[in-house]
Amino acid sequence: MLQKGKSEEPVEKLEFLDNTLDKRLNGVEGQDFHIKCVAKGGQPPPFLSIKIRNEVVKQGNQSVELTIKPISRDLDNALVECIANDSYLNISLSTKAYIYLSLKPLAPVFDRDPVILKETEQLEISCKTTGSRPAALFNWFMEGKNITSYSTQKFTYESTTDMYTTNSVLRYTVVKQNNGQLITCRASNEANPIGISASQPIQVQFAPKIYVNNMTFNYLDNSRVISCNASGNPSNYTYYQWKHTSSNGKLIREMKGKQTGKLVLPLYHIDHSYQDNGIYVCKAGNGIQDKEGIIEQTGYGFVTINAKPVFMPNIKGINKSTTHSKVGRTVELTVKVYSIPKYDSITWYRGINKELQIIHSQKYSLSETSAIVKGFFHDTEVDLDGFIMTLKINNLTTDDFTTYSLQLENNYGSPAEYVVTLELSGNSDLNINQDSSIPVVVGSSIGGLALVLVGAVIIIAIRKTGCKLEKIPDSKTKAESDIHFYQNQE
C-alpha cells in the first residue's frame, strides 16, 4: 500500500444535491430529471460513478451529473447510488437515494360502452383513472360544454404503490339534441395539468318528430303522392293509417299508406278531384315513448287540389235549382261556391240561351260574400271556406220569370256553370205587366208633360247602360261588411 503524501486528502463527504431528508430525489413524470453527486474534499479528486438499479449510468471526477430526458414512470422508486472510488487512496465511499416522481393519471376508463339511453332517462356514467400521484381530478364535457358540476368524485389511496385511484360519477339529463355528441371525462393533476381524456358518443333514443310535406296538385295529375317524414332514434318506424280531415278538423276518411311513409291518393273522376283538398294526418312510431308516455306520434300537412269552381252542395253533379216569387217583388238568387284557387271571372246571364249578360244596375245587384258552405267530400258532409254569389232582381215583371245562369272561371278546366230558374208563384201583388221600376208620372200641363218625357228618357238610358253602385258597409253588421258588389264588364 502506498503511503499518503502531504498533498493527499481523504473524501470528507459524498452526497446527492437536491435530495430530501428521507433520501428522495423528487421529479415529475414526463419532464427532465437531474441527478448530481458531489464529493467534498479528496486529493487527488476521487472518481465517481452513478448507478441506477445497480447499473452504472454516468461517471466523472469529483462530481458527476446525469440528466434523463424525459423521465418515465418506470423509474419511479428506483434506487440511485453514488460511489466514490480511488484505488490510489484505497478508499470507497457511497451514498444512496431513490427516485420519487409525481405521476400522471393513467388513461380514464368508462364503466359502460356504448352509452345508450332514452331521452326520458337520466344519464349516469362513471369514469376511473389509476396510478396518479397526487390524486387526479376529473372534468366532464358534453360536446365541449363543461358539465363537471353534475358530477361527484371519490379518491382511493393504494398504500402498496403509494398511488391514487379516482372515480367520478356523472348524472346528467340529456335531450334528443345530445344524440351522437361526444361525452368526455378528463383526468389531470400537477404532473399533467392538461390532463388525459377518454371520449365516446352517446346514443339518445327518442320518439320521432313527424313532418308531412304540403303538396299542391292539378286536378288532371295522374300521380299524387304525399310523403310522411319521421325523424327519431332509432330510425326504424311503423306507419299507421293516414287520416284525411277537413280544414276545421272533421274526419273525412282513413287511408292505408305504404311502410315507406308514402300515401298515394286514389284516382277519381276529375270532376271530383277537389274532394281531396284538406289536411292529411300521418301517424308513426319507433317504439320509444315521448315525455308524455305516447308512442304513436302525429304530424300533418295540407294538400291543395287546383280545380275549377264547384257549386255546393254538389249532389250528383246537378248544378241547378228553382226559385219562386211574384210580380212586383224583389228576389235574391243565391249560389254557394267552393273554389281553389278562387275564381277570377264572374258572369251572370239571363235567358235559356244566355241572351242577356247581366250587369250591375238599378234592376240588378250582383254581390259575393265569404261564407262557410256545406259540401260533401267522399260522402262526408263538411264545412268549407267558400262564397255565396247573389243576384238581386228588383221590381219583378213577368219577363223576369226565366232562366238565370252563373259562370265562374279560374283557369282550371272549362267554366263552371250553375242554372237558377225563377218561376211565378200564385197571383202577383201588382196586377200590371210593365216593369214597376219605371215610375208612372201623371200631369196636365205642357211643362209637366215635358218633365215626364225627360224622366222617361233618363230611366230608359239607365236601364240600357246600367248604373254602378257602391255599398257603404255598416260597421255594426259584420255579415254586411263582407259583401262585395261588382260591375260586370260587357
Secondary structure, DSSP 4 states (H G I P E B T S, - for coil): -PPPPTT-EEEEEEEETT--TTSEEEEETTS-EEEEEEEEEEESPPEEEEEETTEEEEEEESEEEEEESSPPGGGTT-EEEEEEEETTTTEEEEEEEEEEEEBPPPPPEES-SSEEEETTSEEEEEEEEEEEBS--EEEEEETTEE-GGGEEEEEEEETTTTEEEEEEEEEEE--GGGTT-EEEEEEEETTEEEEEEEEEEEEEEEEEEEEE--EEEETT-S--EEEEEEEEES---EE--EEEE-TT--EEEEE---TTSEEEPPP--GGGGGGG-EEEEEEEE-S---TTS--SEEEEEEEEEE---EEES-STT--EEEEEE-TTS-EEEEEEEE-SSPPSEEEEEESTT--EEE-SSSSEEEEEEEEEEEEEETTEEEEEEEEEEEEEE-S--GGG-SEEEEEEE-SSSSPEEEEEEEEE-SS-SS--SS-TTSPP----SHHHHHHHHHHHHHHHHHHHH---------TT-HHHHTEEE-----
